[in-house]
Amino acid sequence: MVRTFIAIDLTPEVRERMRGPQGALAGCRARLTVVKPDAIHITLKFLGEIDEKTCERVKEALSTIRFEPFEITLGGVKGNPPSFPRVIWSGVRDAGGCGRLFALVEEALLPLGVPKEKRGYTPHATLARVKRFDPSLLPPLESLASEEFGSCPVRCIKLKKSTLTPTGPVYEDIMEVRCA
C-alpha cells in the first residue's frame, strides 16, 4: 500500500518566500508544526492508501488529462477556521485554473470508484498545522493577511507518494502529467 495524493508543485522561489511568515508565527505561544518549505504544494486530490494495482490505474487515468498552462499567485495567510485555527495556509489567485484542474482530476478518477469531493475546493498551500491553539496566534495571522509570495506557472501536476515519518512527511514523485 502507498499513501498518495495529486498536487501542483510551487517554484523554489515562492516556497522560499513562505519562510518569512512561518518565522513570524513561531513567536506565538501556539504549538505549530511548520511545513518544510521544500514540501509546500497545492493539493488537488488526496487519495490516501492505495495498492499497486490501483496506483497503476490512477496513473493511466491521470495520463488522459489535458489542460492549458496557467499562472498562480500565492498570498494572503489565513487560518482555518478563522477564530480557532487548526491549519495556517496561503491563498491562491488563479482565475479559476486550479478549480478547472481539480474538476478534470475528479472526472478522470471517477471511473476508478474514487468518490468526488463533497466539500467545495479551495486551492491553498498549507504553511503550518496548529497542534495546540493559543490566542497569541491571531495577531501575527492578521498581520500576514496581505503578505504576497509571488507567482509561478502551472505546467504539470504530479501524483505523489507520502511517507509519514517522525520528522514530518516525505514526498516522492510517482508520475508527472504535463500540460497540453
SERO-4910 file (N, C-alpha, C, O; in steps of 0.05 Angstrom, whole numbers):
BEGIN
 pado doro    nc1    nc2    nc3   cac1   cac2   cac3    cc1    cc2    cc3    oc1    oc2    oc3
  Met    A     17    -24      0      0      0      0     18     25      0     39     26     12
  Val    A      8     45    -14     23     70    -16      3     93    -11    -19     93    -21
  Arg    A     12    113      6     -5    136     12      0    157    -10     23    165    -14
  Thr    A    -21    166    -24    -17    182    -47    -35    207    -48    -56    208    -34
  Phe    A    -27    226    -64    -43    250    -69    -34    262    -96    -12    255   -106
  Ile    A    -50    279   -107    -44    293   -132    -40    322   -126    -57    334   -112
  Ala    A    -19    334   -136    -12    361   -128      0    378   -150      9    368   -171
  Ile    A      1    404   -144     15    423   -161     40    432   -144     36    440   -121
  Asp    A     63    430   -155     87    439   -141     91    469   -146     82    480   -167
  Leu    A    103    482   -127    109    511   -129    139    514   -136    155    496   -132
  Thr    A    146    537   -146    174    542   -152    189    545   -126    178    553   -106
  Pro    A    215    539   -127    232    543   -103    231    571    -92    233    576    -68
  Glu    A    230    591   -110    229    619   -102    204    626    -85    206    639    -64
  Val    A    181    616    -94    156    621    -79    157    607    -53    150    618    -32
  Arg    A    167    582    -53    169    567    -28    187    581     -8    181    582     16
  Glu    A    209    591    -18    229    604      0    217    629     13    222    635     36
  Arg    A    200    644     -3    187    668      8    168    661     31    161    679     47
  Met    A    159    637     32    140    629     53    154    624     80    140    621    100
  Arg    A    180    624     80    194    621    106    189    644    124    187    641    149
  Gly    A    187    668    113    183    693    129    158    690    147    160    694    171
  Pro    A    134    685    135    111    682    152    113    659    172    103    661    194
  Gln    A    126    638    164    129    615    182    145    625    207    139    617    229
  Gly    A    166    641    202    182    651    224    166    671    241    169    671    266
  Ala    A    149    687    229    132    706    244    113    692    262    107    701    284
  Leu    A    103    669    254     84    653    270     98    639    293     86    633    313
  Ala    A    124    634    290    139    619    311    140    634    337    145    622    358
  Gly    A    136    661    337    138    676    361    113    674    379    114    684    402
  Cys    A     92    662    370     68    659    386     70    635    405     88    618    402
  Arg    A     51    633    424     52    611    443     37    586    434     37    566    448
  Ala    A     24    587    411     11    564    400     32    543    392     55    551    385
  Arg    A     25    518    394     44    497    385     38    491    356     16    481    349
  Leu    A     57    496    338     54    492    310     72    471    299     95    467    309
  Thr    A     63    458    278     80    441    262     83    455    235     64    456    220
  Val    A    106    465    230    111    481    206    118    462    183    134    443    186
  Val    A    106    467    159    112    451    135    139    460    125    144    484    121
  Lys    A    157    441    120    183    448    108    179    462     81    163    452     65
  Pro    A    193    484     76    188    498     51    190    481     26    174    485      7
  Asp    A    208    462     25    211    446      0    187    426     -3    185    413    -23
  Ala    A    170    424     17    147    406     16    121    421     11    100    408      8
  Ile    A    121    447     11     97    463      7     87    459    -22    102    461    -41
  His    A     61    453    -25     49    448    -50     19    455    -49      9    463    -28
  Ile    A      5    452    -71    -24    455    -72    -35    427    -78    -30    416    -99
  Thr    A    -51    417    -60    -63    390    -64    -88    393    -81   -105    410    -77
  Leu    A    -89    376   -102   -113    375   -118   -132    353   -108   -156    357   -108
  Lys    A   -120    330   -100   -137    308    -91   -120    290    -74    -98    281    -82
  Phe    A   -130    284    -50   -117    265    -32   -130    238    -37   -154    235    -34
  Leu    A   -114    218    -43   -125    191    -49   -122    172    -25   -138    153    -22
  Gly    A   -103    178     -7    -99    160     16    -84    135      8    -69    135    -12
  Glu    A    -87    114     23    -73     89     19    -86     74     -5   -109     68     -5
  Ile    A    -69     68    -25    -79     52    -48    -58     30    -53    -35     33    -47
  Asp    A    -68      8    -65    -50    -14    -72    -36     -8    -99    -43     10   -113
  Glu    A    -17    -25   -106     -1    -21   -130    -19    -22   -155    -15     -6   -174
  Lys    A    -38    -40   -156    -56    -43   -179    -72    -17   -183    -75     -7   -205
  Thr    A    -83     -7   -161    -98     18   -162    -80     41   -170    -89     59   -185
  Cys    A    -56     41   -160    -37     63   -167    -32     63   -198    -31     84   -210
  Glu    A    -29     40   -209    -26     38   -239    -50     49   -253    -48     62   -273
  Arg    A    -74     42   -243    -99     51   -256   -101     82   -253   -111     95   -271
  Val    A    -93     92   -230    -93    122   -226    -74    135   -246    -81    155   -257
  Lys    A    -51    124   -249    -31    135   -268    -43    135   -297    -40    155   -311
  Glu    A    -56    113   -304    -69    112   -331    -90    134   -334    -92    148   -354
  Ala    A   -107    137   -313   -128    157   -314   -117    185   -315   -127    201   -331
  Leu    A    -97    191   -299    -85    218   -299    -72    224   -326    -72    247   -334
  Ser    A    -61    204   -339    -48    209   -365    -67    218   -387    -58    228   -407
  Thr    A    -93    216   -382   -113    225   -402   -120    255   -399   -134    266   -415
  Ile    A   -111    267   -377   -118    295   -371   -103    314   -390    -79    312   -393
  Arg    A   -118    332   -402   -106    353   -419   -114    380   -408   -138    385   -402
  Phe    A    -95    398   -404   -101    424   -394    -81    444   -405    -58    437   -413
  Glu    A    -89    469   -406    -72    491   -415    -56    502   -391    -66    501   -369
  Pro    A    -32    511   -396    -16    522   -373    -30    548   -363    -44    561   -379
  Phe    A    -26    554   -338    -37    578   -327    -19    588   -304     -1    573   -296
  Glu    A    -24    612   -295     -7    624   -275    -22    625   -248    -46    630   -248
  Ile    A     -8    621   -226    -20    624   -200     -3    644   -184     21    647   -188
  Thr    A    -17    659   -166     -4    678   -148    -11    670   -120    -35    666   -114
  Leu    A      9    667   -103      4    659    -75      6    682    -57     24    699    -60
  Gly    A    -12    683    -37    -10    705    -18    -35    706      0    -55    692     -6
  Gly    A    -33    721     21    -56    723     40    -56    699     59    -68    679     53
  Val    A    -42    702     81    -41    680    101    -67    680    117    -75    701    127
  Lys    A    -78    657    120   -104    654    134   -103    630    153    -85    612    150
  Gly    A   -121    629    172   -124    606    190   -152    595    185   -171    609    180
  Asn    A   -154    569    187   -179    556    184   -184    537    207   -168    520    213
  Pro    A   -207    540    221   -226    562    220   -214    588    231   -195    587    247
  Pro    A   -224    611    222   -211    637    229   -208    643    259   -188    654    267
  Ser    A   -228    636    275   -227    644    303   -212    624    321   -204    630    343
  Phe    A   -207    600    311   -194    578    326   -178    561    306   -185    538    302
  Pro    A   -158    572    293   -145    559    270   -132    532    278   -120    528    299
  Arg    A   -136    513    259   -123    486    261   -102    484    239    -83    468    241
  Val    A   -107    499    217    -89    499    194    -83    528    186   -101    545    185
  Ile    A    -58    534    180    -49    560    171    -41    557    141    -25    539    135
  Trp    A    -52    573    124    -48    569     95    -46    595     80    -55    616     89
  Ser    A    -35    593     56    -34    616     37    -55    612     16    -59    589      6
  Gly    A    -69    633     10    -89    632    -12    -75    631    -39    -51    636    -42
  Val    A    -92    625    -59    -83    623    -87   -102    640   -105   -126    636   -103
  Arg    A    -90    657   -121   -106    671   -142    -97    659   -169    -74    658   -175
  Asp    A   -117    651   -184   -110    636   -209   -131    638   -231   -129    623   -250
  Ala    A   -150    656   -229   -171    659   -249   -186    632   -254   -196    627   -276
  Gly    A   -188    616   -233   -203    591   -236   -187    567   -246   -198    545   -249
  Gly    A   -161    571   -252   -145    549   -263   -144    524   -246   -147    502   -256
  Cys    A   -139    527   -220   -137    504   -202   -163    490   -200   -164    465   -199
  Gly    A   -185    505   -199   -212    493   -198   -218    476   -222   -229    454   -220
  Arg    A   -210    486   -246   -214    471   -271   -197    445   -270   -207    424   -278
  Leu    A   -173    448   -261   -155    425   -260   -165    404   -239   -165    380   -244
  Phe    A   -175    414   -217   -187    397   -197   -211    381   -209   -213    357   -205
  Ala    A   -228    394   -224   -251    381   -237   -242    360   -257   -254    339   -258
  Leu    A   -221    366   -272   -210    346   -290   -200    321   -276   -204    298   -285
  Val    A   -186    325   -253   -176    303   -237   -200    286   -226   -199    262   -228
  Glu    A   -220    300   -216   -243    286   -205   -256    269   -226   -263    245   -221
  Glu    A   -260    280   -250   -273    265   -272   -256    241   -281   -267    220   -287
  Ala    A   -230    245   -283   -213    224   -292   -213    200   -272   -210    177   -280
  Leu    A   -216    206   -246   -214    185   -226   -241    172   -219   -242    151   -207
  Leu    A   -263    185   -227   -290    174   -221   -294    146   -231   -305    130   -216
  Pro    A   -286    139   -256   -289    111   -265   -274     90   -248   -281     66   -250
  Leu    A   -254     99   -233   -240     80   -216   -253     77   -189   -244     61   -172
  Gly    A   -276     90   -185   -290     88   -159   -280    108   -138   -288    105   -115
  Val    A   -264    127   -146   -255    148   -128   -277    168   -125   -284    181   -145
  Pro    A   -289    171   -102   -312    189    -99   -304    218   -103   -281    226    -96
  Lys    A   -323    234   -113   -318    262   -116   -319    275    -88   -332    266    -70
  Glu    A   -304    297    -86   -303    312    -61   -330    325    -57   -341    338    -75
  Lys    A   -341    322    -33   -367    333    -26   -365    362    -18   -383    378    -23
  Arg    A   -342    370     -6   -338    398      1   -328    413    -23   -317    402    -42
  Gly    A   -331    439    -22   -321    456    -44   -290    455    -44   -278    449    -24
  Tyr    A   -279    460    -67   -250    460    -70   -239    489    -68   -247    506    -83
  Thr    A   -221    493    -49   -207    519    -46   -177    514    -49   -165    502    -30
  Pro    A   -164    522    -71   -136    518    -73   -121    534    -52   -127    557    -47
  His    A   -101    521    -40    -85    534    -19    -59    518    -15    -57    496    -24
  Ala    A    -40    531     -2    -15    519      5    -12    520     35    -11    541     47
  Thr    A    -12    497     48    -10    495     77     18    503     86     38    493     76
  Leu    A     19    522    105     44    531    117     50    518    144     73    513    151
  Ala    A     29    513    159     32    501    186      6    489    195    -15    496    186
  Arg    A      8    470    214    -15    458    227    -13    466    257      8    465    269
  Val    A    -36    472    268    -37    481    296    -42    456    313    -64    444    311
  Lys    A    -23    449    329    -26    426    347    -39    434    373    -54    418    385
  Arg    A    -33    458    382    -46    469    407    -50    499    402    -31    514    400
  Phe    A    -76    507    401    -83    535    396    -77    552    420    -79    544    443
  Asp    A    -68    577    415    -66    598    435    -74    624    421    -67    628    398
  Pro    A    -89    641    435    -98    666    423    -75    684    413    -79    702    396
  Ser    A    -50    680    422    -28    695    413    -22    690    383     -6    705    371
  Leu    A    -34    670    372    -31    664    343    -46    684    326    -38    689    303
  Leu    A    -68    695    336    -85    712    319    -73    738    309    -76    745    286
  Pro    A    -59    753    326    -47    778    316    -26    774    293    -27    789    274
  Pro    A     -8    754    296     10    751    273     -5    742    247      3    750    225
  Leu    A    -26    726    251    -42    718    227    -54    743    214    -53    745    190
  Glu    A    -65    760    230    -77    785    219    -56    802    204    -62    813    183
  Ser    A    -32    803    215    -11    819    203     -1    807    176     11    821    160
  Leu    A     -6    781    173      3    767    148    -19    764    127    -14    752    106
  Ala    A    -42    775    133    -65    772    115    -60    782     87    -73    772     68
  Ser    A    -43    802     84    -38    813     57    -10    806     46     -2    817     26
  Glu    A      4    789     60     31    780     51     29    767     24     12    750     19
  Glu    A     47    774      6     49    763    -21     74    746    -24     96    754    -14
  Phe    A     72    723    -38     95    705    -42    104    703    -70    125    691    -76
  Gly    A     89    714    -89     97    713   -117     80    695   -133     61    682   -124
  Ser    A     88    693   -158     72    678   -178     90    655   -190    114    657   -189
  Cys    A     76    635   -200     91    614   -214     72    601   -234     48    601   -231
  Pro    A     84    590   -255     67    577   -276     59    549   -266     73    536   -251
  Val    A     36    540   -276     27    512   -272     28    499   -299     12    505   -317
  Arg    A     48    482   -302     52    468   -327     50    438   -325     50    423   -344
  Cys    A     47    428   -299     44    400   -295     31    395   -268     31    412   -250
  Ile    A     20    371   -265     11    361   -239     26    335   -233     36    323   -252
  Lys    A     27    328   -208     42    304   -200     26    286   -182     12    295   -164
  Leu    A     29    260   -187     20    240   -168     43    236   -150     65    230   -158
  Lys    A     38    239   -124     59    237   -104     54    215    -83     31    209    -77
  Lys    A     76    205    -74     75    186    -51     82    201    -26    100    218    -26
  Ser    A     68    196     -5     73    209     21     80    188     42     64    170     47
  Thr    A    104    190     53    113    172     74    114    188    100    129    208    101
  Leu    A     99    179    119     98    194    145    122    185    162    127    161    165
  Thr    A    137    205    172    160    199    189    157    217    215    141    235    215
  Pro    A    172    211    235    171    227    260    179    257    255    170    274    271
  Thr    A    194    262    234    202    290    229    184    303    208    191    325    198
  Gly    A    163    290    200    144    301    181    143    284    156    159    265    153
  Pro    A    123    289    139    120    272    115    143    276     95    155    298     93
  Val    A    150    255     80    169    256     59    154    250     33    140    230     31
  Tyr    A    156    268     14    142    265    -11    160    257    -34    183    266    -36
  Glu    A    150    238    -50    165    229    -74    146    230    -98    123    223    -96
  Asp    A    156    239   -120    141    240   -145    138    212   -156    158    197   -158
  Ile    A    114    204   -163    109    178   -176    105    182   -206    115    167   -222
  Met    A     91    204   -212     85    209   -240     80    239   -244     71    253   -226
  Glu    A     86    248   -268     82    276   -276     64    277   -300     69    262   -320
  Val    A     44    295   -300     27    299   -324     31    327   -332     25    346   -318
  Arg    A     43    331   -356     49    358   -367     25    369   -382      8    354   -392
  Cys    A     23    396   -383      1    409   -397      3    404   -427     23    394   -437
  Ala    A    -19    411   -440    -21    406   -469     -2    424   -485      0    422   -509
***
